[in-house]
Amino acid sequence: MDPDGMRLASWRPEQVGVRYPKPVDAVVAGDTVVELSSTGAAGRSMRALAPVVDPEDGTVLGVVTMGVQISDVTILAEAQIPGILLGSAAVAAVGLLVAWLVGRYLNRVTLGPGPEQIAEQFLLAETAMDSLEAGVVVLAPDGRVRLHNDAAARLLGWEGAGEPRLPTELSAALPGAVGGAASLAVGGRVLVVQQRVVRAPGRSDPGGSVPPTALAAAAREGVTTAPSGSRVLVLHDRTDLQRLGDELTVAHTLTTALRAQTHEHANQLHTALALVESGRLEAARAVLSRRAADEEASDDVLAALLTALGNLVDNALDADAAPDLSAADRWVDVEVVSDAAGLLVQVADGGPGPSDADRGRLFDRGWSTKPVGAAGRGMGLWLTRRIAEEAGGVADVATDSGTVFTVEVPRDPRPQEET
């Protein structure tokens, strides 16, 4: 522009010949002016005005101006660069401190292993639990199921179910399974349950639980990895073993009967041999040819009934051992009568007796109200009724001032030979 402020050239051709909107007197006087403008054609901009001086005599021939567009952020940034740098440094320092604290906390909570190691240990634990034939269930202190493996889901019927819940039979057996084992029937299976209770490290555990090393290490770090009172259940399926035990009991009973018959036959042979050696051949022939089946059968039935009597007495003693019975109700009465009508065996006790629902199943093979033990249950009463029926009698139970089991066997109506 000329000294009067008239534009002689411009980056925008339409501005040529248009006077500069501000006075340029200071620039014509020889000063350089830098200013921030928001009214020019370029909008918000920073520009400088400088005089054009004749090199020979120093007169100002004109004015030249140059500017750049700027934003509020640019202005603020240029004005606050030192503060921004200091703030950024402070944020970086705080971030480093927080990262260090978080890293230290994670290292303490995980007891040292990093994310890769934790993932590897988790996969190994899952694989190990799923490969076990025994069921494993972890319960929270409030009884909720927190963890279980596939075997536990199969044994307890949780496959495809929603939130797993302990069966009522299993929940009722847990108080008696601390530090030991309890047998019970769940869903048609015979299960042996072992239970361990997680205790706070350093405390004595009368139930037999041992605090894991990892728990003790976590306690030293002040980390609670598992709340005290959590329980670990181990379930073993003994259904097949119970079935084999029942079959073994039957085999043992049959073997006892065969042994008795063998003994009787040996006695008969010894008698015949003694008669032959004494020259009494006719008597020996009579012994060997005599049909003593009725007499032998009576002996076998008597031995079998004595076995049944022992089983009924055992059951009565077990019933009287119930913890909720008073001293007056702890009694057993045994009566055995043999007369012209036959044999009568009665065993009574002061226990509460079976319920109406259970009474019809007492004599079923393999069914019992008692916990299933290693040798099996549900055979004694079944064998008792079977022995009585094979002898033409009956076996029954009644509740009258106690529980009364009765076995009646009629006398054989056929005449007996004199010996």
Secondary structure, DSSP 8 states (H G I E B T S, - for coil): --TT-B-S--SSGGGTT-B-SS--HHHHTT--EEEEESSSTT-SEEEEEEEEE-TTT--EEEEEEEEEE--HHHHHHHHHHHHHHHHHHHHHHHHHHHHHHHHHHHHHHTTS--HHHHHHHHHHHHHHHHH-SSEEEEE-TTS-EEEE-HHHHHHHT-TT-SS----HHHHHHGGG-BTSEEEEEETTEEEEEEEEE---TTS--TT-----HHHHHHHHTT--SS-TT-EEEEEEE-HHHHHHHHHHHHHHHHHHHHHHHHHHHHHHHHHHHHHHHTT-HHHHHHHHHS--HHHHHHHHHHHHHHHHHHHHHHHHHHHHT-TT--GGG--EEEEEEEETTEEEEEEEESS----HHHHTTTTSTT--SS---TT-SS-HHHHHHHHHHHTT-EEEEEESSSEEEEEEEE---S-----
